[in-house]
Amino acid sequence: MAGRRRPIALVWAAYTAFRLLLFAVPFLLIWGLSGNPTLSAVAAAAIGLALSVILLRVQREALARALGERVESRRPRSDEAAEDDRLDAQNESPKESTRP
C-alpha cells in the first residue's frame, strides 16, 4: 500500500471499529455464558487488548503513520529549512550560460 494516503478519519474509524469488535464479541460470549456483566467486561477488555496487539498491527501502524504525517505537515518550517530548499531548487535548475 506504499504511495497511497488514506484520510486520517478513515484510518482512525477502521482501527476503532476493529477494537470495538474485538471487545464486543468476547463480552457478549462471556456474558451469555456467565450472566455476570462485570466479569464479562473485565475479561473482554483483557482478551480484546491481547487480540488487538496481535491482530491489528497493520492498522495501528497506518494510524501512527497518518498521525505523524499530519503533525509534520502542521509543524512550522524554520527559515533555514526554507532557505535551504530555495537554494537546492536554484542549484537543480539548468543555468543559463552567457557564453556563446
Secondary structure, 3 states (H helix, E strand, C coil): CCCCCCCHHHHHHHHHHHHHHHHHHHHHHHHHHHCCHHHHHHHHHHHHHHHHHHHCHHHHHHHHHHHHHHHHHHCCCCHHHHHHHHHHHHHHCCCCCCCC
